[in-house]
């Protein structure tokens, strides 16, 4: 499983993407899992789902560069966290790739998606009419995926249920590129927050968005 992308965002934050090429057995051999984690894997009936779960943990272990057991769990909102650690993490996966972002002092969120044209059929579910009126989003598949990944990254950054993509996360006009950034307004319980989301498209048609704040 080679790391195909590795970026130090700042002194405390790293983003990495891993191409999944191993079998389930090979990934398992790279981890120290306890019974509750083995139970989770056993519950994932689809083979790809197990590979996704395992690959994000192997990538996390690689990024933390430790031989110690890593206790990564999900809280009541479904947000991953490290037990007995203040390090912030976010995990994502799509088809043949896993993505992980790790920060010692900032909240983070990451999302990776394989680009497919069918996103056009659901664009009204996660974008407002104002957002869809932006020419770089509208009916542009890449623009739609930038918007989805940005909103998903922000949702993961927030890490709590109740945040609705269409109602609470708003994409400001941006210039669509192969790699760039955009501003997102988020209606949080404590008030309005503006976040910068970075994104890039890979050569094999995946879109990735991430936020650090």
N, C-alpha and C positions, 0 to 999 in steps of 0.2 A: 504494500500500500504506500505508494510514494506521495510525499507532499508536493503538490503541483503549484501551490501559491502560499507564500509566507510573507507577511508584512508586519513590521513593527510600526504601529500607529503612533505611539508615543513611548516615553520611557517605561510606562507601566502596562502597556496594552499591546497584545499581539493577536493577529488574525491569521488563520491558516485553513487551507482547503486540501482535502485528501481524496485521491481517486481510489475507489474501493475495487480491489482486484483479488482479494483473498477469499478463502472459504470461511464458513462460520468457525470451523475447527481451528484454522490458523489465527483468526482474530481472538478466539477464546484463549489460545496459548499465550497471548501477549498481555493478558489481564489477570489480576488476582480478584476473583469474584467470590462473594459470599452467597449463602443460600437464598436470601431474598432477591438477589440479582439474577441468580440462575432461574428462580421461579418466574421472574419477569420475562426472561428470554424464552422459557418454555411456553409462556402464554402467547407469544407472538407466532401465530400459526403460519403466517406468510413468511417464507424464507428471506425475502428482501427486507422485511421489517426487522428481523433479527440482525441482519447485516448492518442496517442503518444504526440500530441501537449500539451494537458492538463497535462499529467504526468510529462513531463520535467519541466513545470512551477511550478507544486506543489513541485517537488523535489528541484528546485531552491529556492523556497520560504522557504522550510524546512532548506536548507543549510545556507541561509542567516539569518535565525532565526529572522525574523522581522514580526511585525503585520502591517507594513506600506504597501501601494500599491507598487508593483514592476512593473515598466514600462520596459518590455523587448521587444525590437524591432529588426527588421532585417535591416541591411544597404543595400546599393545598390549592394553589392556583395553577399548578402544572409547570412552574418555573424551576429549572434545574439549579441546584446549589451544592456547594462543597461543605460537608459537615465539618465543624470546628475550624472554619477558615473564613476570612473576610474577603477573599478573592471573588470577584464577580465573573460569571461565565454565561455564555449563551451557545446553544447547539442548534444545528440545522442539517438537513440532509435531503437529497433529491436524486432518485435513480442511482447513478454511479458515483455520486460525490457526497462527502461529509464536510461540514464547515464548523469551526469552533472559534470563538473569540474569548479572550481571557484578559481581565484587567485587575490590577491590585487595588485600585482606588476609585474606579468609575463604574457606573452602571452601563451595561452593554446589551446589544441585541443584534442578531444576525439572521438573515434568511437567504437561502439559495434555492432556485427553482429552474427546472428544465423549461425552456421556452416552447410553448405550444400555441397554435392559433386559436384553440378552443377558448382561450381566456376572453375572447371578444364576446362570447355568449353569456358571460357572467359579469361583465364590467359594470353594469348598473347595480350590482349587488354590493360592490365595495367602493364605488366612486360616485360622487355627487354630480349633478348636471353641470355645476360650475367647473368642476375638475375635468369632466369629459369635454367641455367646450374648449379646453386648452388644446391647441393644434398638435403639440408634441405627445399628447395622450390620446384623445379622441378614438380613432380607429387604428392607431399605431401599436402593433403587437409589442415592440420593444418598450415603448412608452408605458403601456399597460403593465408590463412586468416590472419596470422600474417602480411604478406606483405601488404595485402589490408588495414587492420586496421591501420598499420603504415603510409601508404601513405595518407589515408583519414584523420588521425589525423594531419599529417603535413600540408595537404591542409587547414584544418580548422584553424590550428595555424597561417598560413600565412594570411588567411582570405580575399584573393582577387582573382578575376577571372584571368585566363590566365596561371595558373600552371597546367601542364599536368602530370598525373601520370607516364606514360611511358617515356616521354621525359625529364622531369625536376626533378623527385624524384627517387633517386637511392638507393636501399637496399644493404648495405655492407654485406659480409658473416658473419653469426652469428650461434650460437649453439642453435638449437630449443629445448625448454623446455616447461613445463606446465606454467611456469612463468619466464620471463626474460626481457632482453633488447637488443636492436640492434642499430647500428649507421646508419643514413640515410644522404646521401649527397643531398642537395637541390640547384638547380640552380635558384636563385632569381634574380630579375632585378638588384639588387645592388651588386650581386656577389654570389660566392659559399658559402654555410653554411652547417656545419655538426651538426646534431641534434641527441640526444639520445631519442629513443622511448621505453617506457616500455609497456609490454603486459602481459596478462594472459588469460588462458582458464578456464571457469567455469565448475562446475560439470555437468551442463545440456547442455553442448556443445554450449556455446557462446564464442566468442573471443572478447577481448577488448584491444585497444591500446590507449595510451595517450602520449602527449608531453607537457613539461613545459619548456619554455626558454625565 
